[in-house]
Amino acid sequence: MCNSDYLTVEEAATALNTTPTAILMLLRRGELTGQAVAGAGWLVERDSVARLCAARQADAPLVECRSSCAAKAGGCASCGSTAE
């Protein structure tokens, strides 16, 4: 595996302007792809981040939390949504 093809969870979160927790949720849901690394967590495929970033720029939602958390004061710790 060539590391230049992958980002850490933190790097992916920065690129997508979200949280590492949201990145892990996107990986679990299959909206991002990556590799689990024993003892080190996840590496996220750079191409999947680029695709999601492009979709986001086209006004597609990045994360839709399934817990109706956007109504919580201060926003959701899982997906980063904030009350509007």
Backbone as numpy.savetxt, mean C-alpha at the origin, in Angstrom:
# Nx Ny Nz CAx CAy CAz Cx Cy Cz
16.65 -12.91 -7.21 15.80 -11.74 -7.21 16.69 -10.51 -7.21
16.43 -9.61 -8.08 17.20 -8.37 -8.19 16.52 -7.29 -7.35
17.21 -6.78 -6.33 16.59 -5.83 -5.42 16.16 -4.53 -6.09
16.76 -4.17 -7.23 16.34 -2.94 -7.90 14.92 -3.07 -8.46
14.43 -4.28 -8.56 13.06 -4.50 -9.03 12.04 -4.45 -7.89
12.54 -4.25 -6.65 11.68 -4.30 -5.48 11.90 -3.08 -4.58
10.86 -2.75 -3.84 10.92 -1.70 -2.82 10.59 -2.32 -1.47
11.11 -1.73 -0.40 10.66 -2.14 0.92 9.23 -1.66 1.11
8.56 -2.18 2.11 7.21 -1.74 2.43 7.20 -0.24 2.72
8.21 0.22 3.43 8.29 1.64 3.76 8.49 2.49 2.51
9.35 2.05 1.59 9.56 2.79 0.35 8.29 2.84 -0.50
7.57 1.71 -0.55 6.31 1.67 -1.30 5.29 2.61 -0.67
5.25 2.65 0.66 4.32 3.56 1.35 4.64 5.01 1.03
5.90 5.34 1.00 6.31 6.71 0.66 5.92 7.04 -0.78
6.18 6.11 -1.70 5.88 6.35 -3.11 4.39 6.55 -3.34
3.56 5.86 -2.56 2.12 5.94 -2.73 1.46 6.89 -1.73
2.28 7.57 -0.93 1.77 8.53 0.05 0.74 7.89 0.97
1.11 6.73 1.52 0.23 6.02 2.43 1.07 5.42 3.54
0.51 4.53 4.31 1.20 3.93 5.45 1.71 2.54 5.12
2.73 2.07 5.84 3.17 0.69 5.67 2.06 -0.32 5.93
1.18 -0.01 6.88 0.05 -0.90 7.17 -0.86 -1.02 5.95
-1.11 0.09 5.27 -1.94 0.07 4.07 -1.27 -0.75 2.97
0.06 -0.65 2.85 0.78 -1.44 1.85 0.61 -2.93 2.13
0.73 -3.32 3.39 0.55 -4.73 3.74 -0.87 -5.20 3.42
-1.85 -4.33 3.64 -3.23 -4.67 3.30 -3.38 -4.85 1.78
-2.76 -3.97 1.01 -2.81 -4.07 -0.45 -2.12 -5.35 -0.93
-1.04 -5.74 -0.29 -0.38 -7.00 -0.63 -1.29 -8.19 -0.34
-1.93 -8.18 0.84 -2.84 -9.28 1.20 -4.02 -9.38 0.24
-4.50 -8.23 -0.22 -5.66 -8.20 -1.13 -5.27 -8.45 -2.58
-3.97 -8.53 -2.87 -3.52 -8.78 -4.23 -3.48 -7.55 -5.11
-3.64 -6.36 -4.52 -3.60 -5.12 -5.30 -2.16 -4.67 -5.54
-1.24 -5.18 -4.74 0.20 -5.04 -4.97 0.78 -6.44 -4.96
1.88 -6.61 -5.67 2.56 -7.91 -5.67 3.95 -7.75 -5.09
4.44 -8.83 -4.50 5.75 -8.78 -3.89 6.22 -10.15 -3.47
7.29 -10.16 -2.72 7.90 -11.40 -2.24 8.04 -11.32 -0.73
7.59 -12.37 -0.05 7.84 -12.47 1.39 9.29 -12.91 1.57
10.00 -12.22 2.45 11.41 -12.53 2.71 11.51 -12.97 4.16
11.98 -14.20 4.35 12.07 -14.78 5.70 12.85 -13.85 6.62
12.24 -13.51 7.73 12.88 -12.68 8.73 12.97 -11.20 8.40
12.52 -10.82 7.20 12.65 -9.41 6.79 11.33 -8.81 6.32
10.24 -9.53 6.37 8.97 -8.98 5.93 8.75 -9.14 4.44
8.40 -8.06 3.78 8.03 -8.09 2.36 8.90 -7.15 1.54
9.09 -7.54 0.29 9.61 -6.65 -0.74 8.50 -6.51 -1.77
8.20 -5.29 -2.16 7.08 -5.00 -3.06 7.63 -4.77 -4.46
7.01 -5.40 -5.45 7.46 -5.23 -6.83 7.28 -3.79 -7.27
8.36 -3.21 -7.74 8.36 -1.81 -8.18 7.30 -1.57 -9.25
7.14 -2.50 -10.19 6.15 -2.34 -11.26 4.73 -2.28 -10.72
4.43 -3.06 -9.67 3.07 -3.02 -9.13 2.80 -1.69 -8.43
3.84 -1.12 -7.81 3.70 0.21 -7.19 3.45 1.25 -8.28
4.20 1.15 -9.38 4.03 2.11 -10.49 2.62 2.02 -11.08
2.10 0.79 -11.24 0.74 0.63 -11.77 -0.30 1.24 -10.84
-0.15 0.99 -9.54 -1.10 1.53 -8.59 -0.99 3.05 -8.50
0.21 3.55 -8.60 0.42 5.00 -8.59 -0.26 5.64 -9.80
-0.13 5.01 -10.97 -0.78 5.52 -12.17 -2.29 5.49 -12.03
-2.82 4.43 -11.46 -4.26 4.33 -11.24 -4.73 5.40 -10.27
-3.93 5.66 -9.26 -4.28 6.69 -8.29 -4.29 8.07 -8.93
-3.33 8.32 -9.80 -3.27 9.61 -10.49 -4.45 9.79 -11.42
-5.04 8.68 -11.84 -6.23 8.73 -12.70 -7.50 8.80 -11.85
-7.34 9.20 -10.59 -8.45 9.36 -9.64 -9.10 8.05 -9.21
-8.41 6.95 -9.38 -8.91 5.68 -8.85 -8.57 5.64 -7.37
-9.44 5.07 -6.54 -9.15 5.01 -5.10 -7.96 4.11 -4.83
-7.10 4.54 -3.91 -5.94 3.73 -3.52 -6.37 2.58 -2.62
-7.11 2.90 -1.59 -7.52 1.89 -0.62 -8.96 2.17 -0.22
-9.77 1.16 -0.24 -11.13 1.29 0.27 -11.21 0.38 1.48
-11.18 0.95 2.65 -11.19 0.16 3.88 -12.56 -0.47 4.04
-12.56 -1.71 4.45 -13.82 -2.44 4.57 -14.45 -2.31 5.96
-13.82 -1.52 6.84 -14.32 -1.44 8.20 -15.11 -0.16 8.47
-15.47 0.58 7.45 -16.19 1.84 7.61 -15.46 2.78 8.56
-14.15 2.79 8.45 -13.33 3.52 9.40 -13.25 5.01 9.11
-13.59 5.45 7.93 -13.42 6.85 7.57 -14.22 7.77 8.49
-15.23 7.25 9.14 -16.04 8.07 10.03 -15.39 8.23 11.41
-14.34 7.46 11.70 -13.69 7.54 13.00 -12.88 8.83 13.11
-12.93 9.45 14.26 -12.15 10.66 14.50 -10.67 10.34 14.36
-9.96 11.15 13.60 -8.53 10.94 13.43 -8.18 10.00 12.30
-9.15 9.34 11.71 -8.89 8.46 10.58 -8.54 7.04 11.00
-8.33 6.23 10.02 -8.09 4.80 10.22 -6.60 4.50 10.32
-6.22 3.73 11.31 -4.83 3.32 11.45 -4.47 2.25 10.41
-5.46 1.56 9.87 -5.20 0.49 8.90 -4.96 1.02 7.49
-5.82 1.92 7.04 -5.72 2.34 5.64 -5.37 3.80 5.46
-5.36 4.57 6.55 -5.00 5.98 6.44 -6.14 6.90 6.04
-7.34 6.35 5.85 -8.48 7.20 5.50 -8.76 8.17 6.61
-9.24 9.35 6.25 -9.61 10.35 7.26 -11.06 10.74 7.09
-11.65 11.17 8.16 -13.05 11.62 8.11 -13.14 12.86 7.23
-14.17 12.95 6.45 -14.34 14.11 5.57 -15.55 14.89 5.97
